[in-house]
Amino acid sequence: MRILVAVGLTLGMTGAVALAEDIDIKKLIGTWKHEKEKFEITFAKEGKVSVTGTKGEEKFTAKGTYKVE
């Protein structure tokens, strides 16, 4: 359950950043890694996003879409 909350917060923070400033889509595309928390977020050109990582022995993946306006 904590992992789902972490993924939700991560995706929510990503949305908050988009609201805070203009985003250059060319710079957003790619994989962003957080080494300390052991997860990565991948933004694809076609508007898809995925979050993968590990928490202890448990692996998680979440997929969704994004839109930059």
Summary of the structure (lengths in Angstrom):
residues: 69
radius of gyration: 12.2
end to end distance: 31.2
largest distance: 37.6
contacts: 150
relative contact order: 0.22
helix: 33%
strand: 38%
